[in-house]
Amino acid sequence: MLKISISGVRGTVPDSLTSEICIDLSKAFGTYLKGGSVVIGADTRTSSGSIKKIVISGLVSCGCKVIDLSIATTPTVGIMVRKLKADGGIIITASHNPEPWNGIKFVRSDGIFLNSAQASELLDIYYAKKFKERSGGRSKAYTKADDDHIKLVLKNVNTAKIRRRKFKVAIDSVNGAGSIITPIMLKKLGCEVIAINVRPASPFPRGPEPTPANIKELSDIVKQKGADIGFAQDPDADRLAIVAETGEAISEEYTLGLCAKFILKRSKKKIVVTNLSTTQAIDDIAKKFGAKIIRTKIGEVYVAEKIKSTKAPIGGEGNGGIIFPKVGFNRDSLSGIAILLNLLAEEKRPLSKIVDDIPKYYLVKNKMGCKSSKEAQDFLDKIKDKFQKDTLDLTEGIKVLRDYGWLHLRPSNTEPIIRIFAEAKSKDEAEAFIREALG
């Protein structure tokens, strides 16, 4: 099934994300940019190389000057769009989706993904097939993107303090786009690196989403080798999960909270931007620093645009996505890694002890299949009626607010499902909240 949304276009290859769709999407973007310059990068999926070639040919036919980064993380593409002053960017990736999924994400000139109005304008061109072909298009390689990304990250943390600690760090890059760049950055930070799943030619040796269930190998290695911390990425390296020195996989929900704790302590501006489904723990952390939490609709672009407009020093999503605007406006696991190592260097105590300071909530994630937009809306209408006596937030989908926790139901931006999240002080309460919704 082809999924077209604000998060880009995703589908299975070759059944739904066909060569014809890829060429038409690239021509639509070339037409949308009036033949401008475009940075392109891809993750390591088996289909990514062939899709990138198709997309480059479509862009070139519309007169675009294409800058090819080869394999590159999603945040690297966003950073290079800004550095090279390009008109836009394209990333070939389906993020955390497994094979045979792949996708195409579109970036505008400030390195942020297209917002809903911009995506709508692009899709109008795509559906109408009114492509403007031009001469003068060409493609050239750019080979310094990883170095540029690493330098920018290191410029914005205390590298000397991190290097002095000589951390032992385990990394699991799921053989994705982070496989080369991440170990290089860790070595530049003076770390002893224990790397697993860093062979780009062999994706994916585990479930691509860096959830605790999928990163058991990393957890075992951290404990066995006595590492100070473990990091797990998804295929395009925009999400980051953490393993404490005990071997315990820390929920992705805590990645943003830990990074926010470090940044808020040092920033004059006390703002954190996140989305509706991110853990309540971020509010508790912000409160300690007198910081304001701004919550947006689900979708990285909404968080990124709000970070940019409010000049917030940090933001992101509870799925392990850190947006550090001093580096870029995309979720960036490399920024998250550097910030967390800086936090460890400052605190001079184990990660497990730092995590213990964060108030504990239990976030339970569920989902249900959904064949159409009408089916999704009918389901949400029933939920609204069922919880009409509760406090409801209708910013996106339906969020039910109670004293002991919250429940959020919304159609996914990336898959044909309805996501159902519930959080409470106990796992039983969170699970009961979901059962109530589905009962």
C-alpha positions as CSV (number, residue, x, y, z in Angstrom):
1,M,0.0,0.0,0.0
2,L,1.3,3.5,-0.9
3,K,1.1,6.0,2.0
4,I,1.3,9.6,1.0
5,S,1.4,12.1,3.9
6,I,3.1,15.1,5.5
7,S,6.0,12.7,6.3
8,G,6.6,12.0,2.6
9,V,5.8,9.0,0.5
10,R,6.2,5.4,1.6
11,G,5.3,2.1,0.1
12,T,6.5,-1.5,-0.5
13,V,9.0,-2.0,-3.4
14,P,8.2,-2.9,-6.1
15,D,4.5,-3.4,-5.6
16,S,3.3,0.0,-4.4
17,L,6.3,2.3,-4.6
18,T,6.9,1.7,-8.3
19,S,9.6,3.2,-10.7
20,E,6.8,5.2,-12.3
21,I,5.7,6.8,-9.0
22,C,9.4,7.6,-8.1
23,I,10.1,9.3,-11.4
24,D,6.9,11.3,-11.3
25,L,7.5,12.4,-7.7
26,S,11.0,13.5,-8.5
27,K,9.7,15.5,-11.6
28,A,7.0,17.0,-9.4
29,F,9.7,18.2,-6.9
30,G,12.0,19.5,-9.7
31,T,9.0,21.4,-11.1
32,Y,8.1,22.7,-7.6
33,L,11.6,24.0,-7.2
34,K,11.7,25.5,-10.7
35,G,14.8,23.5,-11.5
36,G,16.8,24.6,-8.5
37,S,19.6,22.7,-6.7
38,V,18.7,19.6,-4.7
39,V,20.8,17.6,-2.2
40,I,20.0,13.9,-2.2
41,G,21.0,11.0,0.2
42,A,19.7,7.5,0.8
43,D,19.7,4.9,3.6
44,T,21.1,1.4,3.0
45,R,18.0,-0.6,2.0
46,T,18.4,-2.9,-1.0
47,S,16.1,-0.7,-3.1
48,S,17.5,2.6,-2.1
49,G,20.3,2.8,-4.7
50,S,18.0,2.0,-7.6
51,I,15.4,4.5,-6.4
52,K,18.0,7.2,-6.0
53,K,19.1,6.8,-9.6
54,I,15.5,7.1,-10.8
55,V,14.9,10.2,-8.7
56,I,18.1,11.8,-9.8
57,S,17.2,11.2,-13.5
58,G,13.8,12.8,-12.9
59,L,15.3,15.9,-11.1
60,V,17.9,16.3,-13.9
61,S,15.2,16.2,-16.6
62,C,13.6,19.2,-14.8
63,G,16.8,21.2,-14.9
64,C,17.9,20.5,-11.3
65,K,21.5,20.6,-10.2
66,V,21.7,17.5,-8.0
67,I,24.2,17.1,-5.2
68,D,24.5,13.4,-4.4
69,L,25.7,12.5,-0.9
70,S,25.5,8.7,-1.6
71,I,24.5,7.0,1.7
72,A,23.6,9.7,4.2
73,T,21.6,10.0,7.3
74,T,18.4,12.0,7.2
75,P,19.8,14.8,9.5
76,T,23.0,14.9,7.3
77,V,20.8,15.8,4.2
78,G,19.0,18.5,6.1
79,I,22.3,20.0,7.3
80,M,23.9,19.9,3.8
81,V,20.8,21.6,2.2
82,R,21.5,24.6,4.5
83,K,25.4,24.5,4.2
84,L,25.4,24.2,0.4
85,K,22.5,26.7,0.1
86,A,20.4,24.3,-1.9
87,D,16.8,24.9,-2.8
88,G,15.7,21.6,-1.4
89,G,16.6,18.0,-0.6
90,I,15.4,14.5,-1.0
91,I,16.0,11.5,1.3
92,I,15.4,7.9,0.1
93,T,14.3,6.1,3.2
94,A,11.4,4.5,5.0
95,S,12.9,5.4,8.4
96,H,11.9,2.7,10.9
97,N,9.8,0.6,8.5
98,P,11.2,-2.9,7.6
99,E,12.1,-4.2,4.2
100,P,10.5,-4.2,1.6
101,W,9.3,-0.7,2.5
102,N,11.0,2.4,1.2
103,G,10.1,6.0,0.8
104,I,10.9,9.5,-0.4
105,K,11.1,12.5,1.9
106,F,11.2,16.1,0.7
107,V,13.2,18.9,2.4
108,R,12.9,22.6,1.8
109,S,15.7,25.2,1.7
110,D,16.0,25.6,5.5
111,G,16.5,21.9,6.0
112,I,13.0,21.3,7.4
113,F,10.6,18.8,5.8
114,L,7.8,20.3,3.7
115,N,4.8,21.4,5.8
116,S,1.2,20.5,4.9
117,A,0.6,23.4,2.6
118,Q,3.9,22.9,0.8
119,A,3.4,19.1,0.5
120,S,-0.1,19.8,-0.8
121,E,1.3,22.1,-3.5
122,L,3.9,19.4,-4.5
123,L,1.2,16.7,-4.6
124,D,-1.0,18.9,-6.8
125,I,1.8,18.9,-9.4
126,Y,2.3,15.2,-9.0
127,Y,-1.3,14.3,-9.5
128,A,-1.8,16.7,-12.4
129,K,1.4,15.4,-14.1
130,K,2.2,18.9,-15.2
131,F,5.9,18.6,-15.1
132,K,8.2,21.4,-16.4
133,E,11.2,19.8,-18.1
134,R,14.3,22.0,-18.6
135,S,17.8,21.7,-20.0
136,G,20.9,22.3,-17.9
137,G,20.2,19.6,-15.3
138,R,23.2,17.7,-13.9
139,S,24.4,15.6,-11.0
140,K,27.6,15.6,-9.0
141,A,28.9,13.8,-6.0
142,Y,29.7,15.5,-2.7
143,T,31.9,13.4,-0.4
144,K,32.5,15.6,2.7
145,A,29.0,15.5,4.1
146,D,29.8,13.1,7.0
147,D,32.8,15.3,8.0
148,D,30.7,18.5,7.8
149,H,28.0,16.9,10.0
150,I,30.4,15.6,12.6
151,K,32.3,19.0,12.8
152,L,29.0,20.8,13.4
153,V,28.0,18.5,16.2
154,L,31.4,18.6,17.9
155,K,31.4,22.4,17.7
156,N,28.3,22.5,19.9
157,V,29.4,20.2,22.8
158,N,32.3,20.2,25.2
159,T,34.5,17.8,23.3
160,A,37.5,18.2,25.7
161,K,35.4,17.2,28.7
162,I,34.0,14.2,26.8
163,R,37.4,13.1,25.6
164,R,38.9,13.2,29.1
165,R,36.4,10.6,30.3
166,K,37.5,8.1,27.6
167,F,34.0,6.5,27.6
168,K,33.5,2.9,26.4
169,V,30.6,3.1,24.1
170,A,28.6,0.4,22.3
171,I,26.8,1.3,19.1
172,D,24.2,-0.6,17.0
173,S,23.4,1.1,13.7
174,V,21.2,-1.6,12.3
175,N,23.6,-1.6,9.3
176,G,21.8,1.6,8.3
177,A,23.0,5.1,7.2
178,G,24.6,5.7,10.6
179,S,26.9,2.8,10.3
180,I,30.0,4.7,9.0
181,I,29.5,8.3,10.4
182,T,28.6,7.3,14.0
183,P,31.7,5.2,14.9
184,I,33.9,8.0,13.3
185,M,32.2,10.7,15.5
186,L,32.6,8.5,18.6
187,K,36.3,8.0,18.0
188,K,36.7,11.8,17.5
189,L,35.2,12.1,20.9
190,G,37.9,9.9,22.4
191,C,35.6,6.9,22.9
192,E,36.5,3.3,22.9
193,V,33.9,2.0,20.4
194,I,32.3,-1.4,20.4
195,A,30.3,-1.5,17.2
196,I,27.7,-4.0,16.0
197,N,25.5,-4.0,12.9
198,V,27.6,-1.4,11.1
199,R,27.8,-3.1,7.7
200,P,25.8,-1.0,5.2
201,A,25.7,-3.8,2.7
202,S,23.7,-6.1,4.9
203,P,20.5,-4.4,6.2
204,F,18.6,-5.2,8.6
205,P,19.9,-7.7,11.2
206,R,17.2,-6.8,13.7
207,G,13.8,-5.0,13.8
208,P,14.7,-1.6,12.4
209,E,12.9,0.4,15.1
210,P,15.2,0.8,18.1
211,T,12.8,-0.4,20.7
212,P,13.9,-2.3,23.8
213,A,12.6,-5.5,22.3
214,N,14.8,-5.0,19.1
215,I,18.1,-4.1,20.8
216,K,18.6,-7.0,23.1
217,E,22.0,-7.8,21.5
218,L,23.2,-4.3,22.2
219,S,21.9,-4.6,25.8
220,D,23.8,-7.8,26.3
221,I,27.1,-6.4,24.8
222,V,26.9,-3.3,27.0
223,K,26.7,-5.5,30.1
224,Q,29.3,-8.1,29.0
225,K,31.9,-5.5,27.9
226,G,31.4,-3.1,30.7
227,A,30.4,-0.2,28.4
228,D,29.4,3.1,30.0
229,I,26.5,3.5,27.6
230,G,25.0,1.9,24.5
231,F,23.3,3.7,21.5
232,A,20.9,2.2,19.0
233,Q,19.8,3.9,15.8
234,D,17.2,3.3,13.1
235,P,18.0,2.9,9.4
236,D,18.2,6.6,8.6
237,A,19.7,7.5,12.0
238,D,17.2,10.2,13.0
239,R,16.1,8.3,16.1
240,L,18.2,7.3,19.1
241,A,17.6,4.7,21.8
242,I,19.9,4.3,24.9
243,V,21.1,1.4,27.0
244,A,22.4,2.1,30.5
245,E,25.6,0.6,31.8
246,T,23.5,-2.1,33.6
247,G,22.4,-3.4,30.2
248,E,18.9,-2.0,30.7
249,A,17.3,-0.6,27.6
250,I,16.0,2.8,28.4
251,S,12.7,3.7,26.8
252,E,13.0,6.0,23.7
253,E,10.8,8.4,25.6
254,Y,13.7,9.3,27.9
255,T,16.1,10.3,25.1
256,L,14.5,13.7,24.7
257,G,14.1,14.2,28.5
258,L,17.8,13.5,29.2
259,C,19.0,15.8,26.4
260,A,16.6,18.5,27.5
261,K,17.9,18.2,31.1
262,F,21.5,19.0,29.8
263,I,20.5,21.8,27.4
264,L,18.1,23.6,29.7
265,K,20.6,23.8,32.4
266,R,22.9,25.8,30.1
267,S,20.5,27.8,28.0
268,K,19.1,31.2,28.8
269,K,16.0,30.5,26.7
270,K,13.9,27.9,28.6
271,I,11.7,26.3,26.0
272,V,11.2,22.7,24.9
273,V,9.1,21.9,21.9
274,T,7.6,18.4,21.5
275,N,4.5,16.7,20.3
276,L,1.2,15.6,21.9
277,S,2.2,12.0,22.4
278,T,5.5,12.6,24.2
279,T,5.8,11.5,27.8
280,Q,4.6,13.7,30.7
281,A,8.1,13.2,32.2
282,I,9.3,16.0,29.9
283,D,7.0,18.4,31.6
284,D,8.4,17.4,35.0
285,I,12.0,18.0,33.7
286,A,11.1,21.4,32.2
287,K,9.4,22.4,35.5
288,K,12.7,22.0,37.4
289,F,14.3,24.6,35.1
290,G,11.3,26.9,34.9
291,A,11.0,26.0,31.3
292,K,7.9,26.2,29.0
293,I,6.7,23.1,27.1
294,I,5.1,23.7,23.8
295,R,3.2,20.7,22.3
296,T,2.5,20.4,18.6
297,K,0.6,18.0,16.3
298,I,2.4,14.8,15.5
299,G,4.9,15.1,12.7
300,E,8.5,16.3,12.8
301,V,7.8,19.3,10.7
302,Y,5.4,20.8,13.2
303,V,8.0,20.4,16.0
304,A,10.8,21.8,13.8
305,E,8.9,24.8,12.6
306,K,7.9,25.7,16.2
307,I,11.5,25.3,17.4
308,K,12.6,27.7,14.6
309,S,9.9,30.3,15.3
310,T,10.3,30.3,19.1
311,K,14.1,29.9,19.0
312,A,13.8,27.0,21.4
313,P,17.2,25.5,22.3
314,I,16.0,21.9,22.2
315,G,13.0,19.9,21.0
316,G,12.0,16.6,19.5
317,E,9.7,13.6,19.9
318,G,9.3,10.8,22.3
319,N,10.3,8.2,19.7
320,G,14.0,9.0,20.4
321,G,14.1,12.0,18.0
322,I,16.2,14.9,19.2
323,I,16.2,18.2,17.3
324,F,19.2,20.4,18.3
325,P,18.8,23.6,16.3
326,K,22.4,24.6,16.7
327,V,23.2,21.7,14.5
328,G,20.0,21.4,12.4
329,F,16.2,21.2,12.3
330,N,15.9,17.5,11.8
331,R,15.8,14.7,14.4
332,D,19.4,13.8,14.7
333,S,20.8,10.8,16.6
334,L,24.4,12.1,16.3
335,S,23.5,15.3,18.1
336,G,21.7,13.2,20.7
337,I,24.7,10.9,21.2
338,A,27.1,13.9,21.7
339,I,24.7,15.7,24.1
340,L,24.3,12.5,26.2
341,L,28.0,11.9,26.4
342,N,28.4,15.5,27.5
343,L,25.7,14.9,30.2
344,L,27.6,11.8,31.4
345,A,30.9,13.7,31.5
346,E,29.3,16.6,33.5
347,E,27.3,14.4,35.9
348,K,30.2,12.0,36.7
349,R,27.8,9.2,37.7
350,P,26.4,6.3,35.8
351,L,23.5,6.7,33.4
352,S,21.2,4.5,35.4
353,K,21.5,6.9,38.4
354,I,20.8,9.9,36.1
355,V,17.7,8.1,34.7
356,D,16.5,7.4,38.3
357,D,16.1,11.1,38.8
358,I,13.4,11.3,36.1
359,P,9.8,10.7,37.3
360,K,8.6,7.3,36.2
361,Y,5.6,7.0,33.9
362,Y,4.4,3.9,32.0
363,L,3.7,4.6,28.3
364,V,1.9,1.8,26.5
365,K,1.8,1.8,22.7
366,N,-0.8,0.0,20.7
367,K,-2.2,0.2,17.2
368,M,-5.0,-1.1,15.1
369,G,-5.3,-1.6,11.3
370,C,-7.3,0.9,9.4
371,K,-8.2,0.5,5.7
372,S,-9.4,4.0,4.9
373,S,-9.7,7.6,6.2
374,K,-13.4,7.1,6.6
375,E,-12.9,4.0,8.8
376,A,-10.4,6.0,10.9
377,Q,-12.8,8.9,11.3
378,D,-15.7,6.6,12.2
379,F,-13.6,5.0,14.9
380,L,-12.5,8.4,16.3
381,D,-16.1,9.7,16.3
382,K,-17.0,6.7,18.5
383,I,-14.1,7.4,20.8
384,K,-15.1,11.1,21.1
385,D,-18.6,10.0,22.2
386,K,-17.3,7.4,24.6
387,F,-15.1,9.9,26.4
388,Q,-17.3,13.0,26.1
389,K,-17.3,13.6,29.9
390,D,-13.5,13.8,30.0
391,T,-11.3,16.7,29.1
392,L,-10.4,16.3,25.4
393,D,-7.6,17.8,23.4
394,L,-8.6,17.7,19.7
395,T,-5.4,19.2,18.2
396,E,-4.8,16.0,16.4
397,G,-6.9,12.9,16.7
398,I,-8.3,12.6,20.2
399,K,-6.3,13.0,23.4
400,V,-8.1,12.2,26.6
401,L,-6.8,13.8,29.8
402,R,-7.3,12.5,33.3
403,D,-5.6,13.1,36.6
404,Y,-3.6,9.9,36.5
405,G,-2.6,10.0,32.8
406,W,-3.6,10.5,29.2
407,L,-4.8,8.5,26.2
408,H,-4.1,9.6,22.6
409,L,-5.6,8.1,19.5
410,R,-4.7,9.3,16.0
411,P,-4.3,8.0,12.4
412,S,-0.6,7.3,11.6
413,N,1.2,9.6,9.2
414,T,3.3,6.8,7.9
415,E,1.3,3.5,8.0
416,P,-2.3,2.4,7.4
417,I,-3.0,2.2,11.2
418,I,-4.5,4.1,14.1
419,R,-1.9,4.7,16.8
420,I,-3.1,4.3,20.4
421,F,-0.9,5.6,23.2
422,A,-1.7,5.7,26.9
423,E,0.5,6.9,29.8
424,A,0.0,6.7,33.5
425,K,1.9,6.3,36.8
426,S,1.4,2.5,36.6
427,K,1.4,0.1,33.7
428,D,-1.9,-1.4,34.8
429,E,-3.6,2.1,34.6
430,A,-2.2,2.7,31.1
431,E,-3.3,-0.7,29.8
432,A,-6.7,-0.3,31.4
433,F,-7.0,3.1,29.6
434,I,-6.4,1.4,26.2
435,R,-8.8,-1.5,27.0
436,E,-11.5,1.1,27.9
437,A,-10.9,2.8,24.4
438,L,-11.1,-0.5,22.5
439,G,-13.8,-2.1,24.6
